[in-house]
Amino acid sequence: MAGYKTSRRLYAIAKRVMVGGVSSPVRAFQSVGGGPLFLDRGRGPWIWDVDGNRLLDYVCSWGALILGHANRRVAGRAARAVAAGSSFGAPTVPELMMAREIKKRMRSMEKVRFVNSGTEATMSAVRLARAYTKRAKVIKFDGCYHGHADQFLSGAGSGLATLGIPQSAGVLPGAVRDVVTLRYNDIEALDGAFGRMGNDIAAVIVEPVAGNMGVVPARRGFLEAARRLCTENGSLLIFDEVITGFRVGPHGAQGLYGIRPDITCLGKIIGGGFPVGAYGAGRRIMDLVAPNGPVYQAGTLSGNPVAMAAGLATLSLLDRSAYARLERQSGDLERGIADAAARSGVDMEVNRVGSMLGVFFTGRHVENFDDAKLTDPKLFRKFFWGMLRNGVYLPPSRFESMFVSTSHGEGQIGMTVDAAGRVMEGLR
């Protein structure tokens, strides 16, 4: 490793002109100590920082880069889109093509509205659900992160969990008054909430695979219970598939688990590395959105042609063989890390769904946020820096997911497993 002298110098400058020196809190490395690396370029599964260190990347722009960095087809389509005009504030053909592609792959999304981020998608979905049901209350789950709209910033995962912030300052009590937070994977609590207030619940919003408290899959029966209770009580089920959409399978988590939500939120992969978000549902629900109906939502850069072009190129390469490759490589990584921990006598739980992996330094099964918080922060910090010294770049938080791309080959997976084994030996 070449060291991090240039990154440290740039970070010192950045802290004088940017809040915390970063544009998103978890990037600041506060939970692992030290300072962030300033990245210079990427190619396939590799990234290079400004000091010239080459690192194997398992952040992949927080899951957006399922094909790896600078994929030729994606980069080519994006470059041609930029050359043709980067933004129009008017309908474009790539936008239409993406909407049709999403509808074909996500049967629950008969109509789509594009936005600029996952936060915009989830907050718009809740607004739409409240308008459709004419109810106020929304159920969410502890440790799930649905963006930074006021109504979601209580008991959330991702950056809030990483920084130990239970609820963001500046969020007024009225913003969360009608938001009910339950424990993830707790069917009894969900059933009880509907028993007490079923006629007042507009929607249940959930990550079908939680990816913001580490990777925590829904246990058997949990999503089925949410679907049944919403149907029985006239509430809407919202799947936040900003991470899982086209990540865990060709039809998202709803296809993987065979459960049809009423509203779906997407992001990340459908932009091919560019800012993007979308929400969609059946016609009857979506036709409440302006200009067809009274639910207002708008955005200058929504449906941006560059993001649409990059997203279309990405989806075009996600065929059956691509998902088979992701499953094979991700499975090998899961088993390799778990075996390394077992050989070293380190208590570790490895959770995986598709190409999402979460490592927890705990001896118990992790199926909710309370379990996830038991992971040893000191061991994770040592593991993070140990892997970095071995050339492997992991998310700098014990509450984030590792992501595998189609560009991660057997050699890279083997390198990672070998590095994990060496690092684990030093953790005993």
C-alpha positions in Angstrom: 0.0 0.0 0.0 1.3 3.5 -0.9 -0.2 5.1 2.2 -2.9 7.7 2.5 -0.9 11.0 2.7 -2.8 12.7 -0.2 -6.2 11.6 1.0 -5.4 13.0 4.5 -4.3 16.3 3.1 -7.4 16.6 0.9 -9.7 15.6 3.8 -8.2 18.4 5.9 -9.0 20.9 3.2 -12.5 19.4 2.6 -13.5 19.8 6.2 -13.0 23.5 5.8 -15.4 23.8 2.9 -17.7 20.8 3.2 -19.7 19.7 6.2 -17.7 17.0 7.8 -15.6 17.0 4.6 -18.1 14.8 2.8 -21.4 14.9 1.0 -23.0 12.0 2.9 -22.3 11.2 6.6 -21.2 7.5 6.4 -18.4 8.5 4.0 -16.6 10.3 6.8 -15.3 7.0 8.3 -16.3 8.1 11.8 -17.4 4.6 12.9 -14.1 3.0 11.9 -11.8 5.9 12.8 -9.3 7.7 10.6 -10.3 9.6 7.5 -11.9 8.7 4.2 -10.0 7.8 1.0 -10.4 10.2 -1.9 -11.0 8.0 -4.9 -9.7 8.8 -8.3 -11.0 6.2 -10.8 -12.5 2.7 -11.1 -12.4 -0.1 -13.6 -14.4 -3.4 -13.1 -14.1 -4.5 -9.5 -11.1 -2.2 -8.8 -10.8 1.4 -7.6 -7.7 3.6 -7.2 -7.4 6.3 -4.6 -5.5 9.6 -5.1 -2.4 8.0 -3.5 -2.3 5.3 -6.2 -3.6 2.5 -4.0 -5.5 -0.2 -6.0 -8.3 -1.7 -4.0 -10.9 -4.4 -4.6 -14.2 -2.6 -4.2 -17.2 -4.1 -2.3 -19.0 -0.8 -1.9 -19.8 -0.4 -5.6 -21.3 3.0 -5.1 -23.5 1.5 -2.4 -24.9 -1.1 -4.7 -25.6 1.0 -7.8 -22.7 -0.5 -9.8 -23.9 -4.1 -10.2 -21.7 -4.4 -13.3 -18.6 -2.9 -11.7 -16.9 0.4 -12.5 -16.8 2.0 -16.0 -18.5 -0.9 -17.8 -17.9 -0.2 -21.5 -21.5 -0.5 -22.6 -22.8 1.7 -19.8 -20.1 4.3 -20.2 -20.6 4.4 -24.0 -24.3 4.9 -23.7 -23.9 7.6 -21.1 -21.3 9.4 -23.2 -23.5 9.4 -26.2 -26.4 10.7 -24.1 -24.3 13.5 -22.7 -23.2 14.5 -26.3 -26.8 14.6 -27.4 -27.8 16.8 -24.5 -27.5 16.2 -20.8 -30.9 17.5 -19.7 -34.1 18.9 -21.4 -36.8 19.1 -18.7 -39.0 17.4 -21.3 -39.9 13.8 -22.2 -37.2 11.8 -23.9 -37.1 8.4 -25.6 -34.7 6.8 -23.0 -37.2 7.8 -20.3 -40.0 6.0 -22.1 -37.9 3.0 -22.8 -36.9 2.7 -19.1 -40.5 2.9 -18.0 -41.5 0.1 -20.4 -38.5 -2.0 -19.2 -39.4 -1.6 -15.6 -43.0 -2.5 -16.2 -41.9 -5.6 -18.1 -39.7 -6.7 -15.2 -41.7 -5.5 -12.3 -45.3 -6.7 -12.8 -46.6 -4.7 -9.9 -45.5 -1.4 -11.5 -48.1 -0.7 -14.3 -47.2 3.0 -14.3 -43.9 4.7 -13.2 -42.9 8.2 -12.1 -39.1 8.9 -12.2 -37.5 11.1 -9.6 -33.9 11.9 -8.7 -33.2 9.8 -5.6 -34.5 7.0 -3.4 -35.6 9.6 -0.8 -37.8 11.3 -3.3 -39.2 7.9 -4.3 -40.1 6.8 -0.8 -41.5 10.1 0.4 -43.7 10.4 -2.7 -44.9 6.8 -2.3 -46.1 7.5 1.3 -47.8 10.7 0.1 -49.5 8.7 -2.6 -50.6 6.0 -0.2 -52.1 8.5 2.2 -54.0 10.1 -0.6 -55.3 6.8 -2.0 -56.4 5.4 1.4 -57.4 8.8 2.9 -55.6 7.7 6.1 -52.6 9.1 8.0 -50.7 6.4 9.8 -47.7 4.7 8.3 -45.9 1.7 9.7 -42.1 1.4 9.3 -39.5 -0.8 10.9 -36.6 -0.2 13.2 -33.3 -0.2 11.3 -34.8 0.2 7.9 -33.6 3.3 6.1 -36.0 4.9 3.6 -34.1 8.1 2.9 -33.9 11.4 4.8 -37.4 12.8 4.6 -38.6 13.9 8.0 -41.1 11.1 8.5 -38.4 8.4 8.2 -35.7 9.9 10.5 -36.7 8.0 13.6 -35.3 4.6 14.4 -33.6 4.4 11.0 -30.7 2.5 9.7 -27.8 3.5 7.4 -26.0 6.7 8.4 -28.1 7.4 11.5 -27.3 3.9 12.8 -23.7 4.3 11.9 -23.4 7.6 13.8 -25.6 6.5 16.7 -28.3 9.1 16.0 -31.7 7.8 17.2 -33.6 10.6 15.5 -32.5 13.6 13.4 -32.5 17.0 15.0 -34.9 19.4 13.3 -37.6 16.8 12.8 -40.7 18.2 14.5 -43.0 15.9 16.5 -45.8 16.5 14.0 -43.7 15.0 11.2 -43.5 11.6 13.0 -46.7 11.7 14.9 -48.5 9.4 12.5 -45.5 7.1 11.9 -45.4 3.9 13.9 -42.0 2.1 14.2 -42.0 -1.6 14.8 -39.3 -4.2 15.2 -38.3 -5.8 11.8 -39.3 -9.4 11.4 -41.7 -9.2 14.3 -45.0 -10.6 13.0 -46.8 -10.4 16.3 -46.0 -6.7 16.7 -47.2 -6.1 13.2 -50.4 -8.0 13.8 -51.0 -6.2 17.1 -50.5 -2.8 15.4 -53.2 -3.6 12.9 -55.4 -4.9 15.6 -55.2 -1.6 17.4 -55.3 0.9 14.5 -56.0 -1.1 11.3 -58.6 1.4 10.1 -56.1 4.3 10.4 -53.1 2.7 8.7 -52.4 4.1 5.2 -49.4 2.0 4.4 -46.7 -0.3 5.6 -43.3 0.6 4.1 -40.5 -2.0 4.4 -37.2 -3.1 2.9 -37.9 -6.7 1.9 -34.3 -7.3 2.5 -33.0 -4.9 5.0 -29.7 -3.5 3.7 -29.1 -0.6 6.1 -28.5 -2.4 9.3 -26.2 -4.8 7.6 -28.0 -7.4 5.5 -31.0 -8.8 7.4 -33.4 -10.9 5.2 -37.1 -11.1 6.0 -37.8 -14.2 7.9 -40.3 -16.7 6.6 -43.8 -15.4 7.0 -43.0 -11.8 7.7 -43.6 -10.2 4.3 -46.5 -12.6 3.8 -48.1 -11.3 7.0 -47.5 -7.7 5.9 -49.2 -8.4 2.6 -52.2 -10.2 4.2 -52.7 -7.6 6.9 -52.6 -4.7 4.4 -55.1 -6.5 2.1 -57.5 -7.3 5.0 -57.4 -3.7 6.3 -57.4 -1.7 3.1 -53.9 -0.5 3.6 -51.1 -0.3 1.0 -47.9 -2.3 1.1 -44.8 -0.3 -0.1 -41.7 -2.2 -0.9 -38.6 0.0 -0.7 -36.5 -1.8 -3.4 -34.0 1.1 -3.9 -31.3 -1.4 -3.0 -32.9 -4.8 -3.9 -34.5 -3.7 -7.2 -32.6 -5.7 -9.9 -29.9 -6.5 -7.3 -31.2 -9.7 -5.7 -32.8 -11.0 -8.9 -34.2 -10.0 -12.2 -37.6 -9.1 -10.7 -36.3 -7.6 -7.4 -37.2 -9.0 -4.0 -40.8 -9.1 -4.9 -40.0 -11.6 -7.6 -37.6 -13.5 -5.3 -40.2 -13.9 -2.6 -43.3 -14.0 -4.8 -45.1 -11.1 -3.0 -46.7 -8.3 -4.9 -46.6 -4.9 -3.2 -49.0 -2.1 -4.0 -46.3 0.5 -4.5 -42.6 -0.1 -5.3 -39.7 2.3 -4.9 -36.5 1.9 -7.0 -33.2 3.6 -7.4 -29.5 2.8 -7.7 -29.2 0.2 -10.5 -31.8 1.8 -12.8 -29.5 4.8 -13.1 -26.3 2.9 -13.9 -24.3 5.0 -11.5 -26.1 8.3 -12.1 -28.6 10.0 -9.7 -32.0 8.3 -10.0 -35.2 7.1 -8.3 -38.6 5.9 -9.3 -41.9 4.8 -7.8 -44.7 2.9 -9.4 -47.9 1.0 -8.8 -51.1 -0.2 -10.5 -52.9 2.3 -12.7 -55.6 3.1 -10.2 -53.1 4.2 -7.6 -50.7 6.0 -9.9 -53.3 8.0 -11.7 -53.7 10.0 -8.5 -50.4 11.6 -9.3 -50.4 15.0 -11.1 -51.1 15.8 -13.9 -53.7 13.0 -13.8 -54.7 13.5 -10.2 -54.3 15.7 -7.1 -51.1 14.3 -5.6 -48.4 16.7 -6.6 -44.8 15.8 -7.2 -42.3 17.2 -9.7 -38.6 17.5 -10.4 -36.5 19.4 -12.9 -34.1 16.6 -13.6 -36.5 13.7 -13.2 -36.1 11.1 -15.9 -32.7 12.5 -16.8 -31.7 11.1 -20.2 -28.1 10.3 -19.2 -29.3 8.4 -16.2 -31.9 6.6 -18.2 -29.4 5.7 -20.9 -26.9 4.3 -18.3 -29.7 2.4 -16.6 -31.0 0.8 -19.8 -27.5 -0.3 -20.7 -27.1 -1.8 -17.2 -30.4 -3.7 -17.4 -29.6 -5.0 -20.9 -26.6 -6.9 -19.4 -28.4 -8.4 -16.4 -29.6 -11.6 -18.1 -30.0 -15.0 -16.5 -26.2 -15.8 -16.8 -25.3 -12.6 -15.1 -27.5 -13.4 -12.1 -26.2 -16.9 -12.0 -22.6 -15.6 -11.9 -23.5 -13.1 -9.1 -25.1 -15.9 -7.1 -22.1 -18.2 -7.6 -19.5 -15.6 -6.7 -21.4 -14.2 -3.8 -22.0 -17.7 -2.4 -18.3 -18.4 -2.6 -17.6 -15.2 -0.8 -20.1 -15.9 1.9 -18.8 -19.4 2.6 -15.2 -18.3 2.4 -15.6 -15.5 5.0 -17.7 -17.7 7.3 -15.2 -20.5 7.1 -12.3 -18.1 7.8 -14.1 -16.8 10.9 -14.8 -20.4 12.1 -11.2 -21.5 11.6 -10.0 -18.4 13.6 -12.5 -18.9 16.4 -14.1 -15.5 15.7 -17.8 -15.1 16.4 -19.3 -13.9 13.2 -22.6 -14.1 11.5 -22.6 -13.7 7.7 -26.0 -12.9 6.1 -26.5 -12.9 2.4 -29.3 -12.5 -0.1 -28.2 -12.6 -3.7 -25.2 -10.3 -4.2 -25.7 -8.5 -0.9 -23.7 -9.6 2.2 -23.5 -8.4 5.8 -20.9 -9.4 8.3 -21.8 -9.2 12.0 -19.2 -9.8 14.8 -21.7 -11.6 17.1 -22.4 -15.1 18.1 -26.1 -14.9 17.6 -28.4 -15.0 14.6 -29.2 -11.5 13.3 -32.8 -10.9 12.3 -33.6 -7.3 13.5 -31.9 -4.1 14.5 -31.5 -5.0 18.1 -29.5 -8.1 17.0 -27.5 -6.1 14.5 -26.4 -3.6 17.2 -24.8 -6.4 19.2 -22.1 -6.7 16.6 -18.7 -5.7 18.1 -17.8 -2.3 16.8 -14.1 -2.7 17.8 -13.7 -6.0 16.0 -15.4 -4.5 12.9 -13.1 -1.6 13.0 -10.1 -3.9 13.1 -11.5 -6.0 10.4 -12.2 -3.0 8.2 -8.7 -1.6 8.4 -7.1 -5.0 8.2 -8.9 -5.7 4.9 -8.0 -2.3 3.6 -4.3 -3.0 4.3 -4.8 -6.2 2.3 -6.2 -4.3 -0.6 -9.9 -4.8 0.0 -12.3 -1.8 0.3 -15.4 -2.6 2.5 -18.2 -0.2 3.6 -16.9 1.9 6.5 -19.8 0.9 8.7 -21.0 -2.3 10.5 -24.5 -1.3 9.4 -24.0 -1.3 5.7 -24.0 -4.0 3.0 -21.2 -5.4 1.0 -22.0 -5.6 -2.7 -20.6 -8.0 -5.3 -20.6 -7.0 -9.0 -20.5 -9.2 -12.2 -17.0 -7.9 -12.6 -15.8 -9.7 -9.4 -14.2 -12.9 -10.7 -13.0 -16.1 -9.0 -9.6 -14.6 -8.5 -11.0 -11.5 -6.8 -13.2 -13.6 -4.5 -10.3 -15.8 -3.7 -8.1 -12.8 -2.9 -10.9 -11.5 -0.5 -11.3 -14.8 1.3 -7.5 -15.2 1.7 -7.3 -11.6 3.1 -10.2 -12.3 5.5 -8.4 -15.4 6.8 -5.3 -13.4 7.5 -7.2 -10.6 9.2 -9.3 -13.0 11.3 -6.2 -14.7 12.6 -5.1 -11.3 14.0 -8.5 -10.8 15.7 -8.3 -13.7 18.0 
